[in-house]
Amino acid sequence: MRRTNINAVLKMAKAYLDGKVSYISFTLDFPYEMAKRYEEMQKEDADYAEMIYDELLEGGVWKADEMSEEQFKIFFQEKYDDVIQGVW
């Protein structure tokens, strides 16, 4: 099965980590994209969608205001790497 929505949110996260998207844009847009795509992501791969939600949104972006931009980028990179490797 295709993972169009999952790939779209992962691509968005990667674009931020690669410096193609600003911190403020990412922290505002990523939660919106997750909300918009989550139902379809669950149809694509329910377990992976839940991991992305838990790690990148709840355990990631929603914690951005607790640290500096630089700290957040390092923290988020670790979360992203775990999701890509399937470590949960």
Secondary structure, 3 states (H helix, E strand, C coil): CCCHHHHHHHHHHHHHHCCCCCHHHHHHHHHHHHHHHHHHHHHHHHHHHHHHHHHHHHCCHHHHHHCCHHHHHHHHHHHHHHHHHCCC
